[in-house]
C-alpha cells in the first residue's frame, strides 16, 4: 500500500512554528523527520501493518505515513525537536533566518 499523507495543522506561537499530524500505529523508532529551513518531511512505518485483514469498514488506516509540509516562515533546523505520543506527532522549530542545514530527527 502506498504511503498516505495525514491531515496536518501548522501554527505559530512563542517564536516557533509547530506542525502536528496524526500517525496511528507509528512508533518513534520507525518514524523519521527531516527539517529544513523551509519544510518538514515525515515518514512513518507501522510496526504491525493490517493489509491482510478482512475489513467491513475502514475509515482510517494503520500503516505507512508520509507527509511533506512547506512552512510559511523559515525555521532553525538545528533547534527543532519532535515528540510522538498517543499517535500524534508534534514537530516544533524556532523561527529562523532561513539558514542552516537539513536535520534528521527521531521523535522522543
C-alpha positions, 0 to 999 in steps of 0.5 A: 500500500502506498504511503498516505499523507495525514491531515496536518495543522501548522501554527505559530506561537512563542517564536516557533512554528509547530506542525502536528499530524496524526500517525496511528500505529507509528512508533518513534523508532520507525518514524523519521523527520527531516527539517529544513529551513523551509519544510518538514518531511515525515515518514512513518512505518507501522510496526504491525501493518493490517493489509491482510485483514478482512475489513467491513469498514475502514475509515482510517488506516494503520500503516505507512505515513508520509507527509511533506509540509512547506512552512510559511516562515523559515525555521532553525533546523538545528533547534527543532525537536519532535515528540510522538505520543498517543499517535500524534506527532508534534514537530516544533522549530524556532523561527529562523533566518532561513539558514542552516542545514537539513536535520534528521530527527527521531521523535522522543 
